[in-house]
Amino acid sequence: MAELKYQPVAHDHDAFLTRAKQRTGFEATYESLALEYALADEMIKARANAGLTQDAVAARMGTTKSAVSRLESAGKHAPSLATLKRYAAAVGCGLEIKLVPREGA
C-alpha cells in the first residue's frame, strides 16, 4: 500500500448521525439515500487504501479534483457506469455490480 500523502480529517460519524437524527425529516431522507452513501463510502475507502488524494485520482481519470469530490459526495451526483469504471481503475480496483432480490419479492 502506498504511503498516505495527506492527513485525513477525523470524523465521528456516529456522533454526527446522533445529532442529525434530531432534525425533522433527516432520518427519512438519510434512509432514502442509503445506497448512495454506501457507494460513496466504498469509493472513499478504495481511494484511501490506494493512498491517493482526490487530486491524484483526478489526474489518473483525466478530470478535476472537484469532479472527484462530487463523485464521492452521496446524493449530489449520479455517476454513470463508465465514470465508475474509470474511478475504479484510477484507484486500482475492479468494479462489481450485482442485483440482490428484495425480501418478500
Helices and strands as residue ranges (DSSP letters): H 13-20, H 26-32, H 34-49, H 54-61, H 65-71, H 81-90
